[in-house]
Amino acid sequence: MDNKYCDNAPQPIKDFIYYEQIVKGRSELTVKNYYNDLRTFFKFYKMKNGRADPENFSNIDISDITEDDIKSVDLQTAQEFLVFMKTEKNNEQKARYRKGVSLRQFYKFLTNNKGMFKVSPMANLELPTPKPALPKYLTLEQALEMITHIDTPDRKRDYCIIVFFLNCGMRLSELVGINIKDIRVTHDANGNDVYTLKVLGKGSKERIIYLNNACVNAYMEYVAPEETDRDARKASGMRDCTVKTDALFLSKRGTRISNRRVQQIVEECLKSCGLDNMGLSVHKLRHTAATLMYQNGVDVRVLKDVLGHENLNTTQIYTHVSNSQLENAMKQNPLSNVKVDRNKK
């Protein structure tokens, strides 16, 4: 991973970033968020102590923050920072919650791993608990509409991408990271082919996804079995270039497809079926897969493993989706607003 973004950070922050990345196995996005949150906090710290111009907040340099500065931070400063982010920077609860978590994790590291404190000054920092938002997702009808209206130049590749998202509930990074060798074929007790896919999830944790018929068919259309060798692949459609990677999903240059290109493909497919005005995204396709599985009887504990969630609480949001639907169904009953005047004779 590239850590150049924190080259000018104070050493304790660098140590924390490296620890979270290497020892704890956090994703690149997570450690970048940690760094950005801590940089913002110490900009506030310098401004509060008269060492920086409040009018030039975004350009405040934190490279001169010392270990003594870090040790001088107390709970009140952290609380004032969270208030500042709300009143002056218009941070929503979710953004302020994340910044509070970053501070707690940083000072926990300094306490437990560096011995800078006997007790972390952030141990009692109260966080603004974000309201759990129900995830946006496609209904079954909308998902079918999307699948049947994929009309892009690289249709077989893009169809396979959308089918994988809607059936497997994988993350964007997981799909982009798939290599040809990650898909394996074994046989069950009856001799039937069983296709499995190994994906690399958050924190570099591997998990196995069993591919259903829709995924297998989409995969077989995109890459025929005899074309899975790196040097032999000249699969249908867009694969008229020299293949330069073991990646399953390729760009027109023969390299691994980028996150942004996959996002564009999803946007194009949503637009082609008239669903581009719903605020949907790649991640919403993951929500769609999870919601449809739960609605059709998949146990929430099984769903947790399918999605690669670390704990069950994260998966519970899909049970709330179902409860919300039950409530809406009752409200949509044509008799829901009928009120009979019982005093009328």
Summary of the structure (lengths in Angstrom):
residues: 345
radius of gyration: 25.0
end to end distance: 78.7
largest distance: 86.4
contacts: 946
relative contact order: 0.09
helix: 53%
strand: 6%
